[in-house]
Amino acid sequence: MIDKVAWLHVVDGRVLAARSRGKDKFYLPGGKREPGESDTETLVREIREELDVEITPSTITPAGTFEGQAHGKAAGTLVRTTAYTAEYTGTLKASSEIEEIAWLTHADRPRVSLVAQLIFDHLHDTGRLS
C-alpha cells in the first residue's frame, strides 16, 4: 500500500491538479510522508515544493480517504490518498518536479490517475465538481 496525502483545492467547480515531469496523468498535489511527519507537515511541505505556495495549517480540514490501483504500478499495488482542503498564501505555479498545473472538471476524468478519478467522481456526485 502506497500511503499519500493530497490537497483538494476546488474553485468554481474545477479542481487543481498537477502533472509531474515525464508523467502522462494528472494527480492531486501532495505526496508521501517523510519519516516522523504528520499529515499536516507532509501537506505543507509537499505543496510548498510542488506549487510554491504556503498552506495555512490552521485551515487544514479532512476531505476523505480514497483507495485504488496505483497508476503505473503492478496490478494489485494500491494507493491510499488522504485528501485535505486548506487555504494558502502565494501564487500557484509549477515548481520542483511539477511540469504542469491545471484546473480540471469531471469531463477531464480520463486525464487523471485512477485514485484521482475516484475523487473526481466523489466531488461530482456531491455537486462540487462541474
N, C-alpha and C positions, 0 to 999 in steps of 0.2 A: 504494500500500500504506500503510495506516494502521498504525503500529507502537506497541503499548501494552505496559505491564507490569501485572500483576494479582496481587492477594493471594488465594491459595487457602486458605481457612480452613474446615476441616471438623471438626465436633464431633458425636459421636453420630449419624453417618450423615446429617447435614444440613450444607449449605454456606451460608456467609454471602454474601448478595447485597445489592446496593444499587440503588435506582431514583432517578434524577435528577429534579428538578422538571420537570414538563411532559412527561416521557417515559412511554411505555407498557410498557417492558420493563425487567427487572432485568438486571444485569450483575455481574461480579466487581469488587469495589472496586479502584481503581487508575487509571491514565491514561497520558497521553503524556509523554515526556521533554521537559524544557526543554533548550535548547542547552547542551551540555557535561556534562549529567547522566549519571551511570551508572544502571544498572538499580536498584541499591541505593538511591541517592539519590532516584530517582524514586519508588520504592515507599514509602520512609519519608515523603517529602513528601506524596504523594497520600493515603496512609492517614491521616496527621495531619489533612489538610484535610477529607477526606470523613467520617471516623469518630471524630475527636478522640481517638485513641489513638496511642501510640508503638510502632512496630515496633522490635524488638531486632535491630540489624543483624547481630550475630554468629550469629543463628539463621536467617537467610535461606537457603533451600535451593531450588534449581531444581525445578520440578514438571512442566515440559513446555512446549512451544510449540505453539500451535493457530492454524490459519488458516481463514478462511471469509468469506463475504459480510458486509460491514459493514451493520449494522442501520440502516435509514432512509436509506441512501445509494444512488446509482445502481447498477444491475446491473453487476457486474464490479469494483466497488470492494471491495477485500479489506482485512481487518484481520488483523494478526498479533498474537496475545496471548502474551506470555511470562509464564507463571504461576510464582509462588514461594510456598512456605509460609514462615511465620515466627511466632515468638511475639511477644506485645505486652504492654504495660502500660497501664492505664487502663480506663475504662468505655466500651464501644462505644455510640455514639449518632450519629444522622444529623446532619451538620454541613455547612456551606458549601452546595453545590448539591444535596446529597442530601435527598430528600423522605422516603424510607423505607428502612429496612433490614429484611431478613427472613432467616429460616433456612429454606432450601428443600431439598426432596428431589427425586429423579428424577421423581416424579409432577408436579412443578411445572415441568418442562422447557418447556412451551409459554409460560410466563411470562417466559422469559429470551431474551436476544439469540441470534442464530444461532451465533456463536462460543462463547458460554456453553453452548449446547446440546451442542456437541461436547465441551466439558469435562465437562459433566454425564454424557454417555454414557461417557466415559473413566473417570470416578470410579465410575459404576455398574458398568461391566464389570470393574473391579478390586476391587469389593466395598467401596468407601469411602463410597458414597452410597446411602442407602436408597431 
